[in-house]
Each structure stands twice: as C-alpha cells, then as structure tokens.
C-alpha cells in the first residue's frame, strides 16, 4: 500500500488516537495518516522515505511492526509516542532508525516540533535516553576486542545480514538465488567462525557487530 503523506502514525484506530493525530496534523500543517497496527502483518505497506509515529502504548503488539521495518532496505525514521516510561535500552536498540521518543500526554505541539526536527535530520531524544544509548555503545566497544581476525566471505555476510533481519532459511535462499542446503552450509561455517552455537546467538552477534 502506498501512502502519499510524509507522516504515518502506526496505532490502534480509536477515538483518542484519531484526535491526537488530527491535533498534531493541524500544528504540523501536514497530513498524518493513521495505519492500523493490526494490519501490518496482513498486507504490504510502503514506508519508504516516511517518518513513522509508533504507539508505544501497544508495544506487546509491535513485534510484526518491528520485524517489518527491520527488513526494509530503506528504513524509515521512527518516533515512539505515548511512552509510559523509558524503555530498557535493549528494546530501544531493536527499533531501526529510532529518532525520537515522546511520553504519554506529551503536548501535540511539541510532538509536531519534534517531527519537523527529525525530518530535518535531527534526533529528538532527551538527555537521559541519549546518555543511556551512548553508555551502551561505549560498553559494546569495550567488550568487543577480539584477539583474532574473523574472516567471513561476502556470501556469508549476505546470509548473516539476512539472518539479522529475521528471515527464514527458505526466504534467504530465495533472496540470494541459492538452495536451502547451501544456506545451511553457510550457516554452519558462520556459526563456527563467530563461535556461536545456534541461530539466536548468531542473530544477536550480527545485531551487535554488523552495520
């Protein structure tokens, strides 16, 4: 599905969110299209070059949204709205291109200003969140200091990147135009080289060390 609007609000379609979207839209002087959070897994959505407002109040329902956004070649900018409390850093890092966070009952005018800043390439994250993310990044740099050089072939990197996106072996095989048995062979070599035992560990390794 194609959307003409620059700003999309992924949320449950209810009166409260309609009012919030309309109020932000009026302040922003640009249309905001509401997208039903429960439709993400049911149809294809084109989020290219969009700025997304994702309703953090429905985080338990956002696994499909997150997976879809992470699989996009051109990931849209994301801002979480209706946040009741600051998310654990592990959850924040799962959101691709997270550029802003807005708490529950945040003034719509401030959200509109934040969206304009995000559209202009800025971040709209408070000092506490920025400090948390920076400390996490520094901790990662300190932890990852291997005494050996890991050599992955270009094809193994392709497979690992696809694995990082949550694709199945069959999906990876289709994307790379190779057999599923070849994918299994690549995964065996990847697990051995990066010293992990299973798929989950490999995905976590890829999320931590691959760009």
Number of C-alpha atoms within 10 A of each C-alpha: 7 9 14 10 12 16 23 21 25 25 23 20 14 10 9 9 17 17 11 15 20 17 17 22 18 15 14 19 10 14 16 23 20 20 19 13 19 15 14 18 13 8 7 11 15 12 21 16 13 19 24 25 27 25 22 23 18 14 15 8 15 19 11 16 18 16 18 18 22 19 16 14 8 12 17 20 25 23 26 22 23 18 19 12 11 13 13 10 13 10 10 16 15 13 18 17 17 19 23 22 26 25 16 14 11 13 13 19 15 14 22 19 15 22 26 15 15 19 17 9 11 13 19 21 16 11 9 10 18 13 12 13 16 12 13 15 13 11 11 13 12 9 9 10 8 7 6 6 7 11 11 15 12 9 12 17 16 16 23 26 19 21 22 21 19 17 17 12 19 13 14 22 19 12 13 13 9 12 14 16 12 12 19 14 12 20 20 15 15 21 16 11 13 15 13 16 11 11 15 13 14 20 18 14 16 19 17 15 10 11 6
